[in-house]
């Protein structure tokens, strides 16, 4: 047997992140803080599409919350 040939290594399937994990990652990203271990877990399981959709939803919630607060403060 030729020693230069290595047996194929089985890759473990990438676990796709759930909605709660994406929401938590977006929340911490908005604050600008995240532990390195959690960041690496997020980077390995959250897809770019999930990150974009989560960011858009997070931004929408943020803007609507600010609009609601301004409405409460300025209404007589």
PEZIHU-V818371 format. One record per run of one state. SS is the DSSP state (2 for helix, 1 for strand, 0 for the rest). FROM is the first residue (numbers start at 1). LEN is the number of residues. Records with the same first field share a line. If there is no record, write none. Layout:
SS = FROM-LEN, FROM-LEN
//
This chain:
0 = 1-18, 32-4, 46-2, 75-2
2 = 19-13, 36-10, 48-27
//
